[in-house]
Amino acid sequence: MSATLTRVYVARLAGTAVFDPNGDQVGKVHDVVVTAPVPGSLSRALGLVVEVPVRRRIFLPITRVTSVDGGQVISTGLVDMRRFEQRQGETLVLGEMLDRRVRVEATGEEVIVSDVGIEQSRARDWVVTKVAAHGRGKRFGRRGETRIYSFDELTGFAVPEEAQGAANMLAAFEKLRPADLASMLRELSTKRRREVALALQDERLADVLEELDASEAQELIRSLDGERAADVLEAMDPDDAADLLSDLPTEQAEKLLTLMEPDEAAPVRQLLRYEDYTAGGMMTNEPVVLSPDATVAEALARIRNPDLTPSLAAQVYVCRPPLDTPTGQYLGTAHFQRLLREPPSSLVSGVIEADLDPLPPNAELEQVAGVFATYNLVACPVVDEHGRLLGVVTVDDVMDHMLGEEWRARATREEARSGA
């Protein structure tokens, strides 16, 4: 790898775009593979793990990297698209070396690895030469000063790590979308996944759990203590929290619901009353609901909320008070495209569409999917026998249920087979 930079710190490479010689982007750097550390010798960089479209990770040998500079990596263009599989004797820098506790050989001081530097030798190999690490601060919760050590000044890389932590690895991947972070977690060991889960903020972990398959989400939620698990469930969308809890033993699910704040647990309990593959079991009970005297301006302000998914922000639902689900009488739906064509001072009650029949909560998946396909919907209201709005089924919920449980892990396995 000939490059303007002769030393590269791996954490700074995370997410860096990888291009072929023609300037076309191949993917983004996910990690760096090095030989497993052995006392008395330097680890040699073997190559990059690159994430390409469709969330597949491939291996790019270091010999096929021609340049690392200017916030980009240039390859020779000869890329093997087979899925990356870690081999015995290989170590992932970000996944397995960051946050590791090691010792300064000369003083015995324990330090925590925050970055790893690789450098090109005279023989044109890239080897691990530098390690950025910090000690524990004198004040509780504070980290000590970060220092740069030579790799051979530190010991402990070859010792199995019992409590590695994950703060520095997460910092390297802080810009990842929840779905991409979930995909990354799927590649880690059970122990490392738990460390990452413990290090994530509640809202971030909630977003990631929503992107995992049922069994994977259950594994992580069970690894948390009760209070933390309840906090994470509160940060999840009620329908996703209900899906997760419905697959747990009844006693455990009830314990977690009891630990949640009553006003946060109430909508989840409401959803748990319905069967999984029905409109009631798929719906979210927190759509944008407005009264008939609300204006178009108010409706547009509500759907600008960045926390709303695109399908929930696509339309508002007009009901008589009370406006919390189950609401008063459901009157109709106003799509955002119609709202954009109306004067801001107009009332939403004047622009609603009421000609599409809402779904009953016991409508089965096939019926729900048929309605979505027939009318090209992104979301559909669910109304009870008294005409009250219970919630909304969105197209992503329909797709998740049609694909079945653990479809994400299944897709990953199929990618591996197709790339083998």
HELIX and SHEET records of a PDB file:
HELIX    1   1 VAL A   10  LEU A   13  1                                   4    
HELIX    2   2 PRO A   53  ARG A   55  5                                   3    
HELIX    3   3 ILE A   62  ARG A   64  5                                   3    
HELIX    4   4 VAL A   93  MET A   97  3                                   5    
HELIX    5   5 PHE A  151  GLU A  153  5                                   3    
HELIX    6   6 ALA A  167  ALA A  172  1                                   6    
HELIX    7   7 PRO A  178  ARG A  186  1                                   9    
HELIX    8   8 THR A  190  ALA A  199  1                                  10    
HELIX    9   9 ASP A  202  LEU A  209  1                                   8    
HELIX   10  10 ALA A  214  SER A  223  1                                  10    
HELIX   11  11 GLY A  226  ALA A  235  1                                  10    
HELIX   12  12 PRO A  238  SER A  246  1                                   9    
HELIX   13  13 THR A  250  LEU A  259  1                                  10    
HELIX   14  14 PRO A  262  LEU A  271  1                                  10    
HELIX   15  15 ALA A  279  MET A  282  1                                   4    
HELIX   16  16 VAL A  296  ILE A  303  1                                   8    
HELIX   17  17 PHE A  336  LEU A  340  1                                   5    
HELIX   18  18 VAL A  348  GLY A  350  5                                   3    
HELIX   19  19 LEU A  365  TYR A  375  1                                  11    
HELIX   20  20 VAL A  395  LEU A  403  1                                   9    
HELIX   21  21 TRP A  407  GLY A  419  1                                  13    
SHEET    1   A 4 ARG A   7  TYR A   9  0                                        
SHEET    2   A 4 GLU A 110  GLN A 120 -1                                        
SHEET    3   A 4 ARG A 101  VAL A 104 -1                                        
SHEET    4   A 4 LEU A 154  THR A 155 -1                                        
SHEET    1   B 4 ARG A   7  TYR A   9  0                                        
SHEET    2   B 4 GLU A 110  GLN A 120 -1                                        
SHEET    3   B 4 TRP A 126  ARG A 136 -1                                        
SHEET    4   B 4 ARG A 143  SER A 150 -1                                        
SHEET    1   C 6 ARG A  56  PRO A  61  0                                        
SHEET    2   C 6 ALA A  45  VAL A  52 -1                                        
SHEET    3   C 6 GLN A  25  THR A  35 -1                                        
SHEET    4   C 6 ALA A  17  PHE A  19 -1                                        
SHEET    5   C 6 GLN A  72  SER A  75  1                                        
SHEET    6   C 6 VAL A  65  ASP A  69 -1                                        
SHEET    1   D 4 ARG A  56  PRO A  61  0                                        
SHEET    2   D 4 ALA A  45  VAL A  52 -1                                        
SHEET    3   D 4 GLN A  25  THR A  35 -1                                        
SHEET    4   D 4 GLU A  90  LEU A  92 -1                                        
SHEET    1   E 3 VAL A 289  LEU A 290  0                                        
SHEET    2   E 3 GLN A 315  CYS A 319  1                                        
SHEET    3   E 3 TYR A 330  HIS A 335 -1                                        
SHEET    1   F 2 ALA A 379  VAL A 383  0                                        
SHEET    2   F 2 LEU A 389  THR A 394 -1                                        
END                                                                             
